[in-house]
Amino acid sequence: MPNNQALQYRSLELETKVANASPHELIQMLFEGAIERLLQAKACAERGDISAKGAFLSKALGIVGGLRESLNMEMESDIPQNLDRLYEYIQLRLIRGNLDEDNSAFSECIELIKTIKSGWEGIADQV
C-alpha cells in the first residue's frame, strides 16, 4: 500500500498547487504536464509498451487541447492565432507520429512546448 499512499499524497499536493495558483501559473503547470506526459510516452514507446504510450499520449494531447482552448482569440494580436496553429501542429504531429511509429515526433513536440513555455516564463513579470 505505500504506493497508494504516495499517489494520494502527490494528488493532494497537485490539488493544493492548482488551488493556490494564478492563471499564469496554471498555464505553466499545463506546459510542464504536457512535457512530462510526452517524456513518459516516448519512454514507453522506446520500451515497446504500446498501451502505456497510448495512455500518456492521450493525456498530453488533452493538455495541448486545453492550452488551445485557453487562448484568448479576441485579443488584438496575432499571437493567439499563431499559438493556435502551433498547438494544432503539435497535436497533428503527435497523432501522425504515433500512427507511423515515429518516435522523433515526441522529441520535436517536447522541444516546441519547451520553447513556448520559455516564452511564457518570460512574461511572468508582466502579468
GIHU-V481112 format. One record per pair of residues at least 24 apart in sequence whose C-alpha atoms are under 8 Angstrom apart, sorted by sequence separation. I is the first residue (numbers start at 0). J is the second residue. If there is no record, write none. Layout:
BEGIN
i | j
I | J
I | J
END
This chain:
BEGIN
i | j
33 | 58
34 | 59
33 | 59
63 | 89
64 | 90
32 | 59
33 | 60
63 | 90
33 | 62
32 | 62
33 | 63
60 | 90
30 | 62
29 | 62
60 | 93
29 | 66
56 | 93
26 | 66
45 | 102
44 | 102
41 | 102
41 | 105
40 | 105
41 | 106
38 | 105
37 | 105
38 | 109
37 | 109
34 | 109
34 | 112
33 | 112
34 | 113
30 | 112
30 | 113
30 | 116
27 | 116
27 | 119
27 | 120
23 | 123
23 | 126
END
